[in-house]
Amino acid sequence: MWSNLDVQILAHYLVVITLCMADFRLVMFLNKHLPFAKNIFLRVFAELIGLVLICLVLLWVFNFMIYDVLLVPETGLPSFLIKFAFFMITNIPILLVFELIYYFQSEQKAIADSEKAKREVLSFQHDTLRAQMNPHFLFNSLNVLSSLIYLNPENANKFTKALSKTYRYVLSLNRQPLVTVEQELDALDSYLFMMKMRFENSFILELHKTPELEQNKIIPLTLQLLIENVFKHNIATEEFPLHITIDNGEKYLTVENNIQRSNSVERGGIGLKYLSKQYELYSRTVKVEQTNETFKVRITYI
């Protein structure tokens, strides 16, 4: 060994460096195709198989280099099994180090993403609040209210209470990134009452409720924004009323309406793209299904 000390030291350094590179590639491959969250037992088994394969391949390569290329005599050198055990003992700590590095990086990224999500949710709430309290929304509501005061004082009183309840619900969302479907449907009653006073018999709403699913979570004002989107993009008349269906199913909250396209679509407000972006922060989807006759939005529960 002493006569080939330089070769031995070089070989050991090359072994460790090569093992590091191979283990890094193994961890990156498994993180992409078989993460721990998917199946922890299968992941551990795959890592063990990967370690064995890496050790066998590298052991064969280095034996070839040492004995066949550098022509180092095999006399007095460790057997194949001892070398394999050395490779495994060296390789396992290297793999664990890479796993720990990846774990801490993932934790830091998760914390950063969580903070970013909180900031964007707060920004969404503030934008939503401004959208609902903008002069155009208030102007339409006050116009309806002023008409009702003379025509139907009782409905005017109900409209005022509904408007107050709607604003109170919006203002209560400052510290609520998520609400239950039950809360959202309760708040939607007031909004729909105001729409009924404004559009009268120009729309028909069907609500298919599943009580045991009403505790599922969604982003606040989801339903109100989707209903507002229906009125903004379609014409509603008594002769051709809008048919709107709300269904809280097992996997999705669905809002569907018939299409009666409006030529003059109002600008501004929170659109479907903004709502989709908020659900993406929670790794959820907003699916749009459109035909020539219907427009359907499916919201995945959070």
N, C-alpha and C positions, 0 to 999 in steps of 0.2 A: 504493500500500500504506500510505503514511504517513497518508494522510487517513482511512483506516479501520483504524488500528492497534488500537484497542480491540476492534473486531469480530474482527480477525485473531487477537489473543491469546485472546479468549474462545472462538473457534472451535477453536483448537488445544487449549486445556484441555478443552473438551467432547469433542474427538476422543479424547484420551488416556483420559479418565475412561470414556467409552463403550466404548472398546476393552478396557479393564480389566474392565468388567462383562461384556462379551460373551465375552471369553477365559475368565473365571472360570466362566461357565455352560457353555462348551464343554468345559473340563477336567472339571468335575463330571459332565457327561453322559457323556463318554467313559470316565471312571473307573468309572462304574456299568455301562455297557453294553458297553464294549470296553477292558478294562484291558490294560496292557502284557504281563502274564503270559499273557494269552489268545492274542494274536498281535501281536508287536511291529511287524512290517512293516505290517500292516493298520491298526494304531493310528496310526503315523506318517503313513500315507497319508490317513487320516480327519482328522487334525489339519491337514494341508495343505489339504485340501478345505474344512474348516471355516474356516481362516484366509482363504482366498480369498472364500468366501461372505460372511463377516463384513465384509471390506474392501469388497466390491462393494455390499452393502446400505447400509453406513454412508456410503460415498462418495456414493451416490445421494441419501440422506437429507440429508446436509450440503450437497451441491450445490443441492438443492431449497430448503433453508433460506436459504443465502447468496444465491443468484441470484433465486429467485422470491419469497421472503418478505422478506428484508432488502434486496433490490434492489441488491446490490453488482454493479457492472459487471464483465464477464468480461475486459475489455481488460487485457492485461499480466499476467493470472494464469496459473499453470501449467496445462498440458494435463491431460486425463483420465489419460493413462498415467503422467505424473509424479506426479500425486496418488495414483494407485493404488500406485505404487512406494513413495511416502512412507508410505502406510498399512501396506503389508507390512513395510517396514523398521522401522516403529514397533511393529507388532503382534507380530512374531516374538520380540523380547526380552521383551515383556510375557508372552507365553505360556510362554516358558522359565522366567521367574521363578515363575509359578504352578506349573509342573511341579516346580521345585526345592522350593518350599514344601511341596507335597503329598508329595514324596518324603521329605523330612526328617520330616514329621509321621507318615508311614507307618512310617518306621524307628523313631521313638520309640514309636509304638504297638506295633510288633512286639516291641521290647525289653520294654516293660511287660507285654504279653501273655505273653511267654516267661517272665518272672519270676513272673507270676501262675500260669502253668501248672506251673512247678517247685514253687511253694509248695503248690498244690492236689494235685499228685502225691505230694509228701511227706506231706501230710495224709492222703491216701488210703492210703498205705502204712502209716502209723501206725494208722489206723482198722482196716485189714485185719489188722494184727498183733494189735491188741487183740481183734478179733472171733474170730480163730483161737485165741487164748490165753485166751479168757474161761472162767470157771469151768464153764459148761455144757458146752462142748466138751471140756474136760479131764475133767470128771466122767463123761461118757459113755465116753471113751476108757479111763479107769481102771477103770470098771465092766466093760468088755469084757476088759481085761487081767487083772483079778482072777479072772474066771471062767475064762479060758484057763489061768491058772497051775495050777489044779487039774485041769481037764479035758484040756488038751493043752499041756504045757510047751513043746513044740517050736514050736507056733503062737504061744505067748505070747512066746517069744524073737523070732520074726519080727515080731510085732505091735509089740514094744518098739522094734525097729530101724526099722520103718516110721514109728512115731510120732516117733522121734528125727530121721529124715530129713526128715519133713514140717516139724518145727519149725526144723530147720537151714536148710531152703530159705526159710522165711518170714523168718528172721533175716538171711539173706544178701541180702535185697531192699532194704536201706536205701539203697544207692547204685545201684540198677538200676531206672530208670523203665520200661524195656522189656526183655522177654526174647523169645527165639525160641520158636516153637511146639515145637521139639524139646526145649528145656529144660522147658517147661511140661508136656509129655507125660511126660517122665522123672520130674518131681516128682509128677505125678498118679498114677503107679503106686503109690506108697506110700500116698497118700490112699485110692485105690480098694481097696487091700488091707485097710486098716482098716475101710472100709465093708463089704467082703465078710465080714470077721470079725463085724461087728456085725449085718448084715442077712442073712447067710448066702446062701441061694438065692432071695432075694426080689427080685433084680434081675438083668438081663442087659445086659451092655455090649458094643456093637459099635464097634470102632475102625477107621475107614477112613483109613489113612495114605497120604500121597503124599510120599515122602522128599524129592523135589526142592523141595517147597514148605514144608518144615519150618524153613527159615531165615527165614521171614516173622516180623515182630515183632508182639507183642501186649502188653497190660498184664499184669504178673505176677498170678498167682492167678485169672485169668479163668476157666479151666476148672474149678478147684476151687470157685469161687463159684457157677458155673452148675450143677454137679453137686449142690452143697449145696442150691441152690434147688429142684432136682427132688425131693430127699428131703423137704425141708421142706414142700412143698405137695402131696405125693401120698402115698397109702398103698401100702406095698410088703409083699406077703405071698408065700409060696411058691405058693399057689393062684393068686394074681393078681400076678405079678411085674411090676416096672417094666422097660420096654424103653428103654434109653438108647443113642443113637447119636451118636458124635463123628466128624466128617468135616472134614478140612482140605483144602478145595477150592481152586480156582485163585484165587478172589476173596474167599471167606469161610471162616471157621472156624465150623462149624455144630454145635450141640448140640440134639438132638431127643429127645423122650420121649412116651410115651403118657400120657394124663391119667387119673388115678385120684384125684380130688380128696379131700383130707383135710379133715375138718370142723373140726379144731382145729389151726390153723396157728401155728407158733411165731413169737413176736415177737422183734425185735432182729436184729442182724447186718447185713451188707452186702447190700442188695437189688439188684434189676435196675436200678432207677432210679439208684443210685449208680454202678454200672458204666457205664451209658449216659452219665452226666455226665463220667466220666473219658475216655471215647472222644471225646466232643464237644470236649475240649480239644485233641485232635489232628485235629479236623475229620473224624472218622470216625463211623460210625453203628453202633448196635446195633439190628437189626431183629427184631421179634417177630412171628411168624406163628402164629396159634392157630386151631384148628378144634375141633369137639366131641370129637375123639378124640386129637389130637396138639398138642403145644406145641413150637415150634421157635424157636431164637434164632440169628441170623446175626451174626457179628462181622466187621467189615471190618478187614483187616490194616492195620497202621500202617507 
